[in-house]
Amino acid sequence: MPGMGSGLHADDPTIVAAFKSTLLRQGIVALLILAAVAIAWQVLRVAELRRATAGGGSGRDRAPTVAGPVPVLAEAPGRRLLRVAFGCLWILDGILQAQPAMPLGMATNVLRPAAATSPGWVQHVVNAGATIWSYHPTEAPAGAVWIQVGIGVWLLVATRGSWSRLAGVASAGWGLVVWVVGEAFGGIFAPGLTWMFGAPGAALLYVVAGGLVALPERSWSGRRLGRSILSVTGLFFVAMAVLQAWPGRGFWQGRPRQPSGTGTLATMVHQMSETPQPHVLSSWVAAFASFDAAHGFAVNLFVVAALGVIGAGLLVGAGRLAGRTPVLAWAVAAAVVLCLVDWILVEDMGFFGGTGTDPNSMIPIGLVLVAGYLGVVAAPASDDAVAPVVDLGAALPLRRRIVAWWEATSRRPGYLLRTVVALGAVGIVLLGAVPMALASVNPHADPIIAEAIAGSPGSTDYVPSNFTLVDQWGHAVSLTGLHGKTVALTFLDPVCNSSCPLTAQYFRQADGMLGSIRPDVELVAVVANPLYRARSYLTAFDRQENLTPLANWRFLTGPLRELQTVWRSFGAQVQYESGGAMVGHSEITYVLDRRGHVRSVLNADPGPGTPASQSSFAVTLASVIRSVAHSP
């Protein structure tokens, strides 16, 4: 029937086009931010050159003298590895977030499935985030892109000082959000938890790395931090070995005799091999799935032994005296190799197929391990860089303290440049964070969802024929009697159990969005069932859909001949369906102005009937009603 909408698919062209348009607009803003950074840098350098040429000004206004240069320790190799590597990972994750399937595929294919086997409270937390994403399928995914790209750039450019530590805080904070909502706490509360599938969640490793970068740089000056990292990681590997060896979890068998099919690992790997990816990689993964199906016990025994031995090696090596690290070196090397093998053969590199958003946990685990190892064996050495130390003095006026800070930092152009670029990176983070924050507090879905399902509202201007029917309370209602009010009119079947209740609900939701114009708006439905048109059916429908409290709701019926006249006047098609009491009818909403002219026509079929689509239709209807109400 005309007006019947369809469901949304992950590659819906309307949503994808809107997502790309949002990314393009925000990308232009990001370029403007970078241009502003370049201009700011030039202005600062010109000001410094003028200051140097002028000789520093009068004695009273001159800033306190610089006490003298002091050596600055080079950035610890372990810290540099975490900062640079995880900065690159965040940028990669941001790029993956920009894939076209992300707006509609993230909530349905990633978020909710990740929490499906977790306890109810975990599902509740994840569903809250999934609702924000599905209600705002352009702002939320675009925001995630720029937050992650911005954090990555921030980590890369802010090498030292407070800006660098703040970048670590930002990385840890956003990583925690991703771990909780995007990974359902890394699946640690779900059955089947195993290191091989990514436990404890890749994002938790981002949190750990960000926290390590956020530590005061003096924390990296000795071996204690590196040994702590390796000791904790060793305990983790031992715990994962015990979990992997626990009986009854499906990892000790490949293809059991029971008719349940292959074991847990072989099943998962086989599914990964069938996702879209390069043929050479899929063939490796499929071959490993077949091998595990045939030799499940041996494979699991090797994994348990490897995890246990590596964990013990990390604990023993980290506890040895400084300089005696051969056990530690072998343990770290074995752990990295094991992580790489699992990353390729089990995790399938993490981002192939579906809507993969990161390379999974094995690469982050390996990076944290190597950083800890560097923290033990590679003590930071001093370099030739110097940092001016300024005695600002507690009694100095604020203006002179600012001038003193400028005197100090302007002597280090590299530091000044990194500060300005870090501010630009923060701007890119805010470019995504602000729309994301606004979306999270907006309870109404974006109109783009309704547009994707049913198309944009159409504009028109014609006068339908007058009619007189009775409402659900038996009161006579005529079209001319509604003049002076803005009218939203549709056709409903009171015994329908599919789309008509959904249409009624978004009418009810739209009524709550009208605000001050609500008293001047009438919501009208005309019966679209030639047989079941008695007022008792109308009142039952109203009670069922909680429409009774709406003072401006009118559900109209009357003699069949009168109804048919109304149907023809609005071009509504009504016909019996094969079997059952329902009929097929056009699902169109008409918005009439105060003079009784039809000014807008909307497809009223909410398609899949999800909360997001229902809310989006309500937002669209309320917006059209307000537009017509304020039109001349």
N, C-alpha and C positions, 0 to 999 in steps of 0.2 A: 504494500500500500504506500502511496506517497507520504513522505514524512517519516518513514521507518529508517532509523539510523543504524549504524553498525558499531561493533566494538572497536577498541583501540588495539593496535599492534605496536610492537617495539619500534618499528620503522615507519610509524605514521608520518606522512610527509608534512602535515601541518605542524605537528609538534617539533619534528626535526628541523624544519625551516625556521621556526621561532627560536629554537635553541641556538642554531647557528647564527641567527641575527643578533641574539643577546650576546653571544661570544664575540661577534664582530664589533658591536658597539663598545663592549667593555675592553676589547683589544685596542680600540682606538684610544680609549681613556688611558690604558696602560702605556701606549706610545707617548701620549701627552705627558704622563708622569715621568717617563724616561727623558723626554725633551726638557721638562722642568728641572730634572736633576742635572742635565748637561748645562742648562743656563745658570742654575745656581752655582755650579762648580766654577764656571767662567767668571761670574760676578765676584765670588769669594776670592778667586785668584787675582783678579784685577784690583780688588780692594787691598789685598796683601801687597801687591807690587807698588801701589800708590803709598801705602804705609811705609814700605821699605825705602822708597824714594824720598819721602818727606822727612825721614830721619826720626820718626817716633813721636813728634809733638812736644808740647811744653812739659816741664818737669812735674807740675801739679797734676796733669791729666794722664801722665804716663802710667802704664800698668806696673805692678810690682815686678821687679827683675826676676829673671829665671835663675833659679838657684844653681843650675848646672846639670849637664846630662848625666844620666845614670844608665847603666847597661840594662837592656831589656832581653829577657830570655826568649829564645825562639819558641814558637808554639810547639807543644809536645806532639810528637809524631802520632801517638794514639788519638789525641784530640783532633788533630788535623784530619786524620783518616775518617773519623766519625762525622765531622762537620762537612767535609767535601763529599763523601760517599752518600750520606743521607740527604744532603742538599740535592745531589743528582737524582736520588731515588724519589724525592718529593716532586721534582720537576717531571720525571717520567710518569709518576702517578697522576699528576695534573694533566699531562697529555693524554693518558689513558682515560681520564674522566671526560675528555672531550669527544669520545666516540659517539656517533649518532644514536646508538641504542641506549645510551645512558639515561636520558630523561624518563623513558617509560620502562626500561628494562631493569634499572637498579633496584627499585622497591620489590618488584615481582620475582626477579631472577636471582637477586643477591641477598638483600636484607632479610626478607621474610623467610626464604629457604634456610638461611644460615641459623635462624632462631627456631626453626620448626620443631626440632627435637629437644630444645632446651626447656627448663621449667617455665611455668606460666608467667612469673614475674619478669623473666628475661624477655619473653615474647612481648610483654606489655611495654617494656622500655624500647625494644627495637621497633615495635609497631608505631610508637609515637614518632620516632624518627622517620620511618617509612611513610607515615601519613603526611608529614611535612614535605617529603620528597614528591609523593604522588599528587598532593594538592598544588604544588608549585613546580611543575616539571621543566621549567626553563630557568627560573631564578636559582633554585637549589643546586642543580648540577653545574650550572655556570659558576655559581659561587664557589663550589668545591674545586673547580678547575683553578681559579685565581688564588684561592687560599693556599693551595698546595704549591702552585708555581711560585707564588710570592714567598712562602716559607723557604722553598728550595733556593731561590735567588738570595734571600736574606742570609741563609747559612753560608753560601758561597762567598759573598762579598764582605761579610762582617767577620774578619779573621780574629780580631782581638778585642778585649775590653768589654764594656757593658753592653754594647750593641750585639756582640757575639753571644754573650750569655742570654740576652733577651731572645735572640733567635732560637737558642736551645729551649727556652721556656715555651716559646710559641710552638716549636716542633713537638714538644712533649704534650702540650695542652691539646692541640688538634689531633695528635696521635691517639690520645685517650678517648676523644670523641669518636674517632673512627673505630677504635677497638671495641667500645661499648655498643655503638649503634650499627656500624658497618660490619663488624665481625661477631656480634652477639657475645661479647666478652671472650672472643677467640675460641668459642665453643667449649670452654673449660667446664661448663655445667651440663654439657650434652653427653650422651653415651657415645662410645667409640672414640674417645679422646686419644690421640696418639701424636707423637712428635713427627711421624712420617707425613701426616696430613697437614701439618702447619701449627700444631700447638706450641706455644700458648697464644698464637695469633701474631701475624706480622706487625700489626700496628703497635702491639705492646713493645716490640723491639724498637720501634721508632720513639716510643715514650722513653725507654731506657737510654737510647742514644741521645735524645734531646736533653734528658736530665744530666747526663754526663757532660755534655757541652755546656750546660748552664752552670756547672760547678765553678767556683773560683779557680782561676788558672793555676794558682799555687797548689791545688789539689793534685795536679799532674806532675809536680816537680820531683816526687819520689816514686818509689815502687809500690807503695801501699795500695793505691787505687787500682793499679793493674792487677795486683795479686787478688784483691777483693773481687774484681770482675771475673777473673778466671775461677776463683773458688766458688762463687755463686753459680757460674755456668757449669762447673763440674758437678755440683749438687743437683742442678737441673737435669743434666744428662743421666745421672744415676737414677733419679726419680722417674725419668722417662723410660729407662731400661726396665725398672720394676713394673711400670704400667704396661709396657709392651709385652712383658712376660706373663701378665696376669691371665689365668685361664678363663675360658668361656667368652672371650671378646671377639672371637673369629679370626685372630691373626695367626694362630698355629696351624690352620688348615688352608690348603689351596683350593682343591675341589673335593669337598667332603662327600661321604657316601650318602648323606641325607639328601632329599630332593630339593633342598633349599638353594642349591646352585653353588657358585664359587665362594671362597672365603672373602672376608672384609677387604683386605688389601687388593686382591686380584680383581674384585668387582669394581672398586674405585678406580684403579688404574685402567681397566678396560673402558670404563666410561670416559675417562680423560682422553684415551686414544682416539675416540670417535668425534671429538670436537674439532672444528676447523683449525688447521695448522699445517705447516710444511710437512710434506710426505715423509721426509727422512726422520723427522721427530716423531710423528705418529707411528712409524714402523718400529722405532726403538721402544716406545711406550707399550705398544701392542705386544712386542716380543717379551718384554718384562712381565706383562700381565699373564701371558701364556706360561712363562717360566714359573711364576709364583703359583699359578693354578696347579702346576704339576709338582712343585717342590715347596709348598707353603711352609712346612715345618722347618726345613733347612734355611729358608730365607729369613723367617722370623728368629730362628736361633742365632743367625749371623747378626741381625740387627740388634737383638738384645745384648749379645756379647760385645758388639762394637760400641754401643752406647755406654755399657757398664765400664769397659776398659778405658774408653776416652774420658768418661767422667772421673774415674779413679786417677788417671794420669794427670788431669787438670788439677785435681785436689792435691796430689802428691807434689807435682811440679810447682804449683803456686806456693806451697808451704816450705819449699827448700830455701836455703840461704841464697843471697844475691850472687849471681854469677854461675850457679850450678843449675842450669836450665835445660839439659838435653832431654829429660823426660817431658818437660813442658813443651819444648819445640815439637817433639814427635806427637804429643797429644793434640796440640793445636793443628798441626798439619793433617793428622788423621781426621780430626773433626771437620776441617774445611773440605777435604776430599769427600767424606761421607755426606756432608751437606750438599755439595755439588751433584753427587750421584742421585741423591733423593730429589733434588730440585728438578733434574732432567727426567728421571724415570718415573717418579711418583707424582710430584706436583706439576709436571708438564710445563715448567718455567712459570707457572702461576697465571699468566695473562693471556694464554692462547684460548680461543673459543669463548663463546658466550659474552659476558660483560666483565671480563677480568679487569681489575682496577689496580693491581700491584703485582710484583713478581713473587709474592708469597713470602714465607718466613725464612727460608734457608739462606738466602743472600744476607739479610740482616743479621741472622745468627752468626754467620761466618765473619761479618764485619766487626761485630762486637767482640768476638773471640780474638781476632787479629789485633784490634785496638787494645784489648787487655794485655796481650802478649807484648806489644810495643811499649805499653806502659811499664812493663817489667824490665825489658832488656834494652830499651833505647831511652836513656835519660836525656832530657832536653839540654841543649848546649846554648851558650850565649852567642849572639851574632853581633853585627856591627851597628844595628839600629840603636838609636838613642831616643829617650823620651824626656823632654824638658819637664822638670819638676817645678811647680810654681807655688810659692808661699802666698796663698791668697789672703790669709789673715782673717780671723773671725770678725774683726772690727771694721773691715773694709766695706764701703757701700756696695750695694748690689751691682750698680753700673760698673764700678771699677773691677769687681770680681768677674763680671762678664768679659770686660776688656782683657783682664789677665788670662782668662781661659782662651780667648782668641789669640793672644800673644803666644800662648803655649802651643795650641793646636795648629796655628798657621805656619809654624816652623816645620811641621810634618805634613807636607802635601798629600802623601799617601794615606795617612790616617784621616785627613780631612775629606779626601775623596771617598774613602770607604764609609765615612759617616753619612755623607750626602747620598751615596748609593744605597746604604742601608735604609735611609728614610724613604727612598723611592720604593724599595722592596716592601717596606711596611705599607706604603700606599697601595701596592698591588694586592697585598693581603686584605686590606680594608675594602678594596674594590670587590672582593668576593664575600668578605665577612659581613659587610653592612646589608647587602640584599639577602644573604642567608639569615641574618638575625631578624630582619623585617618579615621574611617568609615564615620564620618559626613562631612568630606571635600573631600571624594573620590566620584566623580560623576558617577563612573562606577560600575555596579553590579558585585558581586562575580561570578566567573566561576562555583561555586558549583551549582547554579541554573540551568544553561544549562546542567550540568552533571546529575542533578536529572531528568530533562525532557527528555533528549535525550541520556544519557550515555556519557562515556568518548570518546574523539577522538581516532580512531584506527590508528595504524601505519601499513604501507605497503610499498611495493617498486615494482612497475611494470610500464611498458611503454605502454600507450594506443595507439591505431592506430591513425595515422595522419588524419586530416581532413582539409578542406578548406570551410569556410562559409563566409557570409558577415555580417558586423555589422549594427547597426541602421542607420549609415550614408552612407551605401552602399560600404564601403571599405572591400576588401577581407582580411580575417584573417585566417591564418593556425596555427595549433598547433605547428609545427616546427618553424614557424615564431615568436613564443613567447619564444623560447629558449633564455636563458640569463636572463629571468625574472622569478620571483616567481609568480605562477598563482593560484588564487582561483576560481574554476569553479563549477557552479551549474546549475540547470535546472528550468526554470520559465515559467509559462503560462501567457502571457501578458493580458489576459482578466480575470484572476483569481481575486477574491475579498476577499479571505480568507487568506491563509498562504503565498502565493507568495509575496504580498506587505510587509508582516512582514519580510520575508527573505531578500527582497531588502533593507529594512530599516536597518537591522543589518549589511548587507554588507556596506551600506553607513556609519554607525557609526564606523565599524571596520576600514574603510579607514582613518577616522580622528584620529585613534590611532596608526597608523603605523610610524609616525614621520619621521626620516631621510631615512628610507628604502622605503617610499611611491613611489618615482620615479621608483623603480625597481620591483614594484608589479603591476600585471594586475588582475582586477576583471572581470570575464567573466561569462555570463549567456547564456545558449543555450535554444532556444524556445522548450517548451514541450507541444505544441498543434498542432496536425496534420492539423487543419483547419485554425485557426487564427494565421498565421505566417508571414503576410506581414509586411514590415518595418514600415508602418504607425501605426500598433498596438504597435510595439516596442517603437517608439518615444512617442506615447501617454502614455504608461506605464512609461517611463522615466520622462516625465513632471509631471505626477501624483505623483510619488514617489520622486521627486526632485533629480533625479540622473543625470540630464543633466550637472550640474557643475563639475562632476567627470571626470577628463581628462583620468583616467585609467579604466573607465568603458566601457565594451564591451557587447552588447546584440546581440547575433548572431542568424541568421536565414539562410534559404536556401531551396533548393528543398526538398520535403518530403523524397525522397530516401536517400539524404545525411544526413538529420536529423536522419532518422531511423538508419543509419550506426553509427552515433555518439552515439545514445541512446544505441545501442547494445554494442558498445565499452566500455562504462562506466557502463554497467549493469543497466541502468535506465529503469524502466517500465513506459510506457505511455499508457493509455487506456481511452476511452470515459466513462464519467459518465452518468447515466440515467437522461436525461432532461438537458437543459441548454447548454451553450457554453463551460463550463469548462471541463477539463479532469482530471483524477486522474493520478498522476505521482510520482515517487520517489523523495523525498526531501532530497537529499544528496549533500554535498559540498566536493569537492576534492581539495587538495592542492598539486600542482606540483612544483618540484624544478627547478632550472635553466636549467637542462638537459632534462626536460620534463618527469621525473619520478613522478608518483603519490606516495607521501610520507605519506599522512594523509587523512583519510576519516572521515567526521563529519556528524552526523544527522543534517539536516538543518531545521527541523520543530520546530519552537519556541513554540509549545504547546499552552498555553492559550493566548499568545500574549500580556502579560502585559508589561509595561515599564521595569520592573525589568528583566523579562525573555529575552526581546529583547536586553537590554543592556548587560546581561550576555552572550548571544550568540555572541554579537559583541566582547566582551572582549576575549572570547574563540577563536573565529576565528582570531582575531588580534594576539593573543599569538601563535597560531599554525603557522600562516604565518611568524612571526618573527623567530620561531624555525626552520622552514624549510629554510628560507632565510639565516640563519647563519649556516646551516648544511653543511658539506663538500660535 
